[in-house]
């Protein structure tokens, strides 16, 4: 479609920005979440090629992503924070948006927000929106235990549409009591279930995970925004050493998202009409040609925890909206906190670790960095830059949240095309109609292990189990410190192992090897 003939309400991404500071770099400042995001927003404004001040004042919506330190109401940020993160950033760049939004937790958030506000632009509700995110993990680590801690407290007030924390979608009291309080153990359950479905042994599967991620590290090594720009070999990633210690089974450290980073990202989207009015050159315009958002069943409801319907449906729908197939994608950035989210998409769309197009543009969360909920905003920034370098091609961003709980996809291109509505709501009915596995909360009796992980960082090495009762096939969760069972879980292969489970008065099921 000729650009001149396009609907003036069509949304285009016109500016992207990233910022990273490494704790071991000269001049490291230990910035706050607000300051990290501000650096990225300034870069995004400059990236438009238009007058920075004029563009900043035209932004109607600032939509922010939560940092880890404000993801629950249970703890306070150790160095203080703003009472309105989004407006603190807006103030620093000379903007006064009519609407400030703070998104719930979830790594799908960047693409979800991009689709939401691009759609609002296409509908004529707004003309200009900015998405921003940051994570100050290394700042918190740097100042921990020091006497010269900064105080990042700010009281700016103002309107804020706080959409809530959202962590209750990813865990319950029952799963938390059984060790599912962090991402590594949660994804360990999924990867071990996939290993079982494919019939891999423990060693062979770890090798496959390392083969998947070694090319990611190669990309990260060349990315100036990487938190750890070091190329890693397959052998280095798969070999357990003191440096590459086990975090949670099946993951050594180099297969786990790197969360102690200082990174920020931003993306500016506006209507074609606004882009013309504000003087943004057409060479900066990138269209969101395809998009979709899907939500998975709760973890314990899923008949097969080794697959992801939400990722499959979201990718397929975004490609349909963009009117291309998977072979028509020139670049990918697939969410990669652990191998499973990447494998889930590869399994369904025939992608392999050695695909010549690559599966990441950033370098992936273990190597580029895992800045909390805002990682895929970096993926969007890299994709927009890649599309400008390859006019007419298509780039796909896959953004994952929770325990493979939500998946959002965007397909980007400089190839002009008017906004098209996706069928996400209709497709969600397919997932809602899936069967569910009955769950026995207080489990007793003979059982088998369906999938598992192991906490190596607890005071005692502890097995985490999803199992099935022999009597009725219902599912349960259990913990185990049983010497024989833990030995099997750490040095053998417990998938399908016969166990005995017993409920306790504390609401925790305990398992032992039969």
C-alpha positions as CSV (number, residue, x, y, z in Angstrom):
1,X,0.0,0.0,0.0
2,X,1.3,3.5,-0.8
3,X,2.0,5.5,2.3
4,X,0.2,8.5,0.9
5,X,-3.1,6.5,0.6
6,X,-3.0,5.1,4.1
7,X,-5.6,6.0,6.7
8,X,-4.1,8.9,8.8
9,X,-5.1,7.2,12.0
10,X,-2.9,4.2,11.2
11,X,-0.4,3.7,14.1
12,X,3.4,3.8,13.5
13,X,6.3,3.2,15.8
14,X,8.5,6.3,15.3
15,X,11.0,6.2,18.1
16,X,12.7,3.6,20.2
17,X,15.4,3.9,22.9
18,X,17.5,1.7,25.2
19,X,19.9,2.3,28.0
20,X,22.2,0.0,30.0
21,X,24.8,0.6,32.7
22,X,27.0,-2.3,33.9
23,X,28.1,-2.5,37.5
24,X,31.7,-3.1,36.5
25,X,31.9,-0.3,33.9
26,X,33.9,2.9,34.6
27,X,31.5,5.7,35.5
28,X,28.8,3.4,36.9
29,X,26.3,5.6,38.6
30,X,23.8,3.2,40.2
31,X,20.7,4.9,38.7
32,X,17.2,4.6,39.9
33,X,14.3,3.1,38.0
34,X,13.1,6.6,37.1
35,X,16.5,7.7,35.8
36,X,17.1,4.5,33.8
37,X,13.7,4.9,32.1
38,X,14.4,8.6,31.5
39,X,17.6,7.9,29.6
40,X,15.7,5.4,27.4
41,X,12.8,7.9,26.8
42,X,15.2,10.6,25.8
43,X,16.8,8.2,23.4
44,X,13.4,7.3,21.9
45,X,12.5,11.0,21.5
46,X,15.7,11.7,19.7
47,X,15.2,8.6,17.6
48,X,12.2,10.2,16.0
49,X,14.3,12.7,14.1
50,X,11.9,15.4,15.0
51,X,12.0,18.2,17.6
52,X,12.4,16.4,20.9
53,X,10.5,19.0,23.0
54,X,7.6,19.3,20.6
55,X,7.2,15.5,20.4
56,X,7.4,15.1,24.2
57,X,4.6,17.7,24.7
58,X,2.4,15.8,22.2
59,X,2.4,12.5,24.1
60,X,-1.0,11.9,25.6
61,X,-0.4,8.6,27.3
62,X,2.7,7.4,29.2
63,X,2.3,3.6,29.9
64,X,4.9,2.1,32.3
65,X,5.9,-1.4,33.3
66,X,6.4,-2.4,36.9
67,X,9.9,-3.0,38.2
68,X,10.5,-6.1,40.5
69,X,10.8,-3.8,43.5
70,X,7.2,-2.6,43.1
71,X,5.7,-5.9,42.0
72,X,4.0,-6.8,45.3
73,X,2.6,-4.9,48.3
74,X,4.6,-7.1,50.8
75,X,8.0,-5.3,50.6
76,X,9.2,-1.8,50.0
77,X,11.9,-0.8,47.6
78,X,15.2,-0.9,49.5
79,X,16.3,2.6,48.2
80,X,12.8,4.2,48.1
81,X,10.9,5.0,44.9
82,X,8.5,7.5,43.3
83,X,4.9,7.4,44.2
84,X,4.2,7.8,40.5
85,X,7.0,6.2,38.5
86,X,5.3,7.1,35.1
87,X,4.9,10.8,35.9
88,X,8.3,11.1,37.4
89,X,9.8,10.1,34.0
90,X,7.3,12.4,32.2
91,X,8.4,15.3,34.3
92,X,12.0,14.8,33.5
93,X,11.5,14.9,29.7
94,X,9.2,17.9,29.7
95,X,6.0,16.0,29.1
96,X,2.6,16.3,30.8
97,X,0.5,13.4,29.6
98,X,-3.3,13.4,30.1
99,X,-3.1,9.8,31.1
100,X,-0.5,7.8,33.1
101,X,-0.8,4.0,33.2
102,X,1.1,1.4,35.3
103,X,0.7,-2.1,33.9
104,X,0.5,-5.3,36.1
105,X,3.4,-7.7,36.2
106,X,4.1,-9.9,33.3
107,X,6.8,-10.1,30.6
108,X,4.1,-10.0,27.9
109,X,3.3,-6.4,29.1
110,X,5.4,-4.4,26.5
111,X,3.8,-6.0,23.5
112,X,0.4,-6.0,25.1
113,X,0.6,-2.3,25.8
114,X,1.9,-1.7,22.2
115,X,-1.1,-3.5,20.8
116,X,-3.5,-1.8,23.1
117,X,-2.4,1.8,22.5
118,X,-1.8,1.2,18.8
119,X,-5.4,0.1,18.6
120,X,-6.5,3.2,20.5
121,X,-4.7,5.3,18.0
122,X,-6.3,3.5,15.1
123,X,-9.7,4.0,16.7
124,X,-9.1,7.7,16.9
125,X,-9.1,7.8,20.7
126,X,-5.6,9.2,21.1
127,X,-2.8,10.2,18.7
128,X,0.5,9.7,20.6
129,X,1.5,7.2,23.3
130,X,4.8,6.2,24.9
131,X,5.6,2.8,26.5
132,X,8.5,2.8,29.0
133,X,10.2,0.4,31.4
134,X,13.3,-0.1,33.5
135,X,14.9,-2.3,36.1
136,X,17.4,-1.2,38.7
137,X,18.5,-4.6,40.0
138,X,22.2,-3.9,39.9
139,X,21.7,-0.6,41.8
140,X,20.1,-2.5,44.6
141,X,22.9,-5.0,44.7
142,X,25.6,-2.3,44.5
143,X,24.3,-0.4,47.5
144,X,23.2,-3.4,49.6
145,X,25.1,-3.3,53.0
146,X,26.6,0.1,52.3
147,X,26.2,3.2,54.4
148,X,26.1,5.7,51.5
149,X,22.7,4.5,50.1
150,X,20.9,7.0,48.0
151,X,17.2,7.8,48.7
152,X,15.2,7.6,45.5
153,X,11.9,8.6,47.2
154,X,9.8,11.0,45.1
155,X,6.4,12.5,45.8
156,X,5.0,13.7,42.5
157,X,1.4,12.7,42.8
158,X,-0.9,13.3,39.8
159,X,-3.3,11.0,38.0
160,X,-2.2,7.3,37.7
161,X,-4.2,4.4,36.3
162,X,-2.7,1.7,38.5
163,X,-3.8,-1.6,37.0
164,X,-2.8,-3.6,40.1
165,X,0.0,-6.1,40.7
166,X,-1.4,-9.1,39.0
167,X,0.9,-11.7,40.7
168,X,-2.2,-13.6,41.8
169,X,-2.7,-14.8,38.2
170,X,0.6,-16.7,38.4
171,X,0.6,-18.3,41.8
172,X,-1.7,-19.3,44.6
173,X,-1.3,-20.1,48.3
174,X,-1.1,-23.7,47.4
175,X,1.6,-23.4,44.7
176,X,3.6,-21.0,46.8
177,X,3.6,-23.4,49.8
178,X,5.0,-26.0,47.4
179,X,7.9,-23.9,46.3
180,X,6.6,-22.0,43.3
181,X,7.7,-18.6,44.5
182,X,10.3,-17.9,41.8
183,X,10.5,-18.3,38.0
184,X,13.4,-20.8,37.8
185,X,11.6,-23.6,39.6
186,X,8.3,-22.8,37.8
187,X,10.0,-23.1,34.4
188,X,12.0,-26.1,35.6
189,X,8.7,-28.0,35.9
190,X,7.8,-27.1,32.3
191,X,11.2,-28.0,30.8
192,X,11.4,-31.3,32.6
193,X,7.9,-32.1,31.4
194,X,9.0,-31.3,27.8
195,X,12.0,-33.5,28.3
196,X,9.8,-36.4,29.3
197,X,7.4,-35.9,26.4
198,X,10.3,-36.0,23.9
199,X,12.1,-38.9,25.6
200,X,15.3,-37.1,26.3
201,X,17.7,-38.1,29.1
202,X,18.9,-35.5,31.6
203,X,22.3,-35.0,30.0
204,X,21.0,-34.9,26.4
205,X,18.3,-32.4,27.3
206,X,20.8,-30.1,29.0
207,X,22.9,-30.3,25.9
208,X,19.9,-29.3,23.8
209,X,19.2,-26.3,26.0
210,X,22.8,-25.2,25.7
211,X,22.7,-25.6,21.9
212,X,19.6,-23.4,21.9
213,X,21.1,-20.6,24.0
214,X,24.7,-20.5,22.8
215,X,23.7,-18.6,19.6
216,X,21.9,-16.1,21.9
217,X,25.1,-15.3,23.8
218,X,26.8,-14.7,20.4
219,X,24.3,-12.0,19.6
220,X,24.5,-10.5,23.2
221,X,28.3,-10.3,22.8
222,X,27.9,-7.8,20.0
223,X,25.0,-5.8,21.4
224,X,26.2,-2.5,23.0
225,X,23.2,-2.6,25.4
226,X,23.9,-6.1,26.8
227,X,24.4,-6.5,30.5
228,X,26.8,-9.4,29.9
229,X,28.4,-9.1,26.4
230,X,30.3,-12.4,26.6
231,X,30.0,-15.2,24.0
232,X,29.4,-18.6,25.7
233,X,30.1,-22.0,24.1
234,X,27.7,-24.9,24.3
235,X,30.1,-26.7,26.6
236,X,30.4,-23.7,28.9
237,X,26.7,-23.4,29.2
238,X,26.0,-27.0,29.9
239,X,28.9,-27.8,32.3
240,X,28.1,-27.3,35.9
241,X,31.0,-25.5,37.8
242,X,31.3,-23.3,40.8
243,X,30.7,-20.3,38.5
244,X,27.9,-22.1,36.5
245,X,26.2,-23.6,39.5
246,X,22.8,-25.3,39.5
247,X,20.0,-22.8,40.3
248,X,16.9,-25.0,40.0
249,X,16.8,-28.2,38.1
250,X,17.4,-28.4,35.1
251,X,19.1,-25.1,35.0
252,X,22.7,-24.1,35.6
253,X,23.2,-20.3,36.0
254,X,23.9,-19.7,32.4
255,X,20.5,-20.9,31.4
256,X,18.7,-18.5,33.7
257,X,17.6,-14.9,33.1
258,X,20.1,-12.4,34.4
259,X,18.0,-10.1,36.7
260,X,20.6,-8.0,38.5
261,X,20.8,-5.5,35.6
262,X,20.3,-1.8,35.1
263,X,18.4,-1.3,31.9
264,X,15.7,0.9,30.5
265,X,13.7,0.9,27.2
266,X,11.0,3.0,25.6
267,X,9.0,3.0,22.4
268,X,6.9,5.9,20.9
269,X,3.9,5.1,18.8
270,X,1.6,7.7,17.1
271,X,-0.8,8.1,14.2
272,X,0.4,8.7,10.7
273,X,-1.3,12.1,10.9
274,X,0.6,13.0,14.1
275,X,3.9,11.8,12.6
276,X,3.4,14.1,9.7
277,X,2.3,17.0,11.8
278,X,5.3,16.6,14.2
279,X,7.8,16.3,11.4
280,X,8.8,12.6,11.9
281,X,10.5,11.5,8.7
282,X,8.8,8.5,6.9
283,X,12.1,6.7,7.1
284,X,11.5,6.3,10.9
285,X,8.0,4.8,10.6
286,X,7.6,1.1,11.4
287,X,4.1,-0.4,11.3
288,X,2.6,-3.0,13.7
289,X,1.4,-5.3,11.0
290,X,0.3,-8.2,13.2
291,X,-0.6,-8.7,16.8
292,X,-2.3,-11.0,19.2
293,X,-2.7,-11.7,23.0
294,X,-3.6,-15.0,24.6
295,X,-3.9,-16.3,28.2
296,X,-3.1,-19.9,29.2
297,X,-4.9,-22.0,31.7
298,X,-3.7,-22.0,35.3
299,X,-0.6,-24.2,35.6
300,X,-2.2,-27.1,37.5
301,X,-5.2,-27.1,35.2
302,X,-3.2,-27.9,32.1
303,X,-3.5,-31.4,30.7
304,X,0.0,-31.2,29.3
305,X,2.3,-28.7,31.0
306,X,5.0,-29.3,28.3
307,X,3.2,-27.3,25.6
308,X,1.8,-23.8,25.3
309,X,-1.6,-23.2,23.6
310,X,-1.3,-19.4,24.3
311,X,2.0,-19.1,22.5
312,X,0.9,-21.2,19.5
313,X,-2.4,-19.3,19.0
314,X,-0.8,-15.9,19.6
315,X,2.0,-16.4,17.1
316,X,-0.4,-17.9,14.5
317,X,-2.9,-15.1,14.8
318,X,-0.3,-12.4,14.6
319,X,1.1,-13.9,11.4
320,X,-2.4,-14.2,10.0
321,X,-3.1,-10.5,10.7
322,X,0.2,-9.6,9.1
323,X,-0.8,-11.9,6.1
324,X,2.5,-13.8,6.2
325,X,3.7,-17.2,7.2
326,X,6.5,-18.2,9.5
327,X,8.8,-18.3,6.5
328,X,8.0,-14.7,5.8
329,X,9.6,-13.6,9.1
330,X,13.1,-12.1,8.7
331,X,13.9,-11.6,12.4
332,X,12.7,-13.0,15.7
333,X,13.0,-12.0,19.3
334,X,11.5,-14.8,21.3
335,X,11.2,-14.3,25.1
336,X,14.0,-16.4,26.6
337,X,13.9,-16.2,30.4
338,X,14.6,-20.0,30.2
339,X,14.7,-22.4,27.3
340,X,11.1,-23.5,27.6
341,X,9.4,-20.3,26.2
342,X,11.7,-20.5,23.1
343,X,11.2,-24.3,22.7
344,X,7.5,-23.9,22.9
345,X,7.4,-21.6,19.8
346,X,10.0,-23.6,18.0
347,X,8.1,-26.9,18.5
348,X,4.9,-25.5,17.0
349,X,6.4,-23.6,14.1
350,X,9.3,-25.8,13.0
351,X,12.1,-23.5,14.1
352,X,15.5,-24.8,15.2
353,X,18.4,-23.5,17.3
354,X,20.5,-23.1,14.2
355,X,17.9,-21.2,12.1
356,X,19.9,-18.8,10.0
357,X,17.6,-15.9,10.9
358,X,18.4,-16.4,14.6
359,X,15.8,-16.4,17.4
360,X,16.9,-13.2,19.2
361,X,17.9,-9.7,18.3
362,X,18.9,-8.6,21.8
363,X,20.9,-11.7,22.9
364,X,18.3,-13.1,25.3
365,X,17.6,-12.7,29.0
366,X,20.5,-14.7,30.4
367,X,23.1,-12.7,28.4
368,X,21.6,-9.5,27.2
369,X,19.8,-9.1,30.5
370,X,16.5,-9.8,32.1
371,X,15.1,-6.4,33.1
372,X,12.0,-7.8,34.7
373,X,8.7,-7.0,33.0
374,X,10.3,-4.7,30.4
375,X,12.6,-7.1,28.6
376,X,10.4,-7.4,25.4
377,X,10.4,-3.6,25.2
378,X,14.1,-4.0,24.3
379,X,13.0,-6.7,21.8
380,X,10.7,-4.2,20.2
381,X,13.4,-1.6,20.1
382,X,15.8,-4.0,18.4
383,X,13.1,-5.1,16.0
384,X,12.2,-1.6,15.0
385,X,15.8,-0.8,14.3
386,X,16.2,-4.0,12.3
387,X,13.1,-3.3,10.2
388,X,14.5,0.2,9.3
389,X,17.7,-1.6,8.2
390,X,15.8,-4.1,6.1
391,X,12.9,-2.2,4.5
392,X,10.0,-4.3,3.6
393,X,10.9,-7.3,5.8
394,X,9.0,-8.5,8.8
395,X,10.2,-9.0,12.4
396,X,8.4,-10.9,15.1
397,X,8.5,-10.2,18.8
398,X,7.2,-13.0,21.2
399,X,6.6,-11.7,24.8
400,X,5.8,-14.1,27.6
401,X,4.5,-13.5,31.1
402,X,4.0,-15.6,34.2
403,X,4.4,-19.4,34.1
404,X,4.0,-19.4,30.4
405,X,0.7,-17.8,31.4
406,X,0.3,-15.0,28.9
407,X,1.7,-14.6,25.5
408,X,1.7,-11.4,23.3
409,X,3.0,-11.2,19.8
410,X,3.8,-8.3,17.5
411,X,4.9,-8.4,13.8
412,X,6.6,-5.2,12.7
413,X,7.6,-3.9,9.2
414,X,8.3,-0.7,7.3
415,X,5.9,-2.2,4.7
416,X,2.9,0.1,5.0
417,X,-0.4,-1.4,5.9
418,X,-3.5,-0.1,7.7
419,X,-4.4,-1.3,11.2
420,X,-6.2,-4.7,11.3
421,X,-8.1,-6.0,14.3
422,X,-7.0,-9.4,15.6
423,X,-9.3,-12.2,16.8
424,X,-7.7,-12.7,20.2
425,X,-11.0,-12.6,22.2
426,X,-12.5,-15.3,19.9
427,X,-9.4,-17.5,20.0
428,X,-9.3,-17.2,23.8
429,X,-12.5,-19.3,23.8
430,X,-10.5,-22.3,22.4
431,X,-8.3,-22.2,25.6
432,X,-11.3,-21.7,27.8
433,X,-12.8,-24.8,26.4
434,X,-9.8,-27.1,27.0
435,X,-10.3,-29.9,29.6
436,X,-8.8,-29.4,33.1
437,X,-7.0,-31.9,35.3
438,X,-8.6,-32.5,38.7
439,X,-6.4,-31.4,41.6
440,X,-6.2,-33.0,45.0
441,X,-4.8,-30.4,47.4
442,X,-4.3,-32.7,50.4
443,X,-2.8,-35.8,48.7
444,X,-2.2,-39.1,50.4
445,X,-1.1,-42.5,49.0
446,X,0.8,-44.0,46.2
447,X,1.6,-41.8,43.3
448,X,4.0,-41.1,40.4
449,X,6.0,-38.1,39.4
450,X,4.7,-36.2,36.4
451,X,7.3,-33.5,36.4
452,X,9.7,-31.9,38.9
453,X,12.3,-29.4,39.8
454,X,14.9,-29.0,42.6
455,X,15.6,-26.0,44.8
456,X,19.4,-26.0,45.3
457,X,19.4,-22.6,47.0
458,X,17.2,-23.5,50.0
459,X,18.8,-24.4,53.4
460,X,18.2,-28.1,52.4
461,X,18.2,-29.2,48.8
462,X,14.5,-29.8,48.2
463,X,12.5,-31.5,45.4
464,X,9.4,-29.8,44.0
465,X,7.0,-32.3,42.4
466,X,3.9,-32.3,40.3
467,X,2.5,-35.8,40.6
468,X,-0.5,-38.0,39.9
469,X,-2.2,-40.1,42.5
470,X,-2.5,-43.8,41.5
471,X,-6.0,-44.1,42.9
472,X,-7.8,-41.6,40.7
473,X,-5.2,-39.9,38.5
474,X,-5.7,-36.5,40.1
475,X,-2.8,-34.1,40.2
476,X,-1.1,-32.7,43.3
477,X,2.0,-30.8,44.3
478,X,4.5,-32.0,46.9
479,X,7.9,-31.1,48.4
480,X,10.5,-33.7,49.3
481,X,13.6,-33.8,51.4
482,X,13.6,-37.6,51.4
483,X,17.2,-38.6,51.0
484,X,16.6,-41.3,48.4
485,X,14.2,-39.3,46.4
486,X,16.3,-36.1,46.4
487,X,19.3,-38.2,45.3
488,X,17.2,-39.5,42.4
489,X,16.1,-36.0,41.5
490,X,19.6,-34.5,41.6
491,X,21.6,-37.3,40.1
492,X,19.2,-39.5,38.2
493,X,15.9,-39.2,36.3
494,X,12.8,-39.2,38.5
495,X,10.2,-38.7,35.8
496,X,7.6,-41.5,36.3
497,X,9.1,-42.6,39.6
498,X,6.9,-44.3,42.1
499,X,6.5,-42.3,45.3
500,X,4.3,-42.1,48.4
501,X,2.8,-38.7,49.3
502,X,1.4,-37.6,52.6
503,X,-0.4,-34.4,53.5
504,X,0.5,-32.4,56.6
505,X,-1.4,-30.1,58.8
506,X,0.5,-27.1,57.3
507,X,-1.1,-27.5,53.9
508,X,2.0,-29.0,52.4
509,X,2.3,-32.5,50.8
510,X,5.5,-34.4,51.5
511,X,6.8,-37.1,49.1
512,X,9.2,-40.0,49.6
513,X,10.5,-42.7,47.2
514,X,8.6,-46.0,47.3
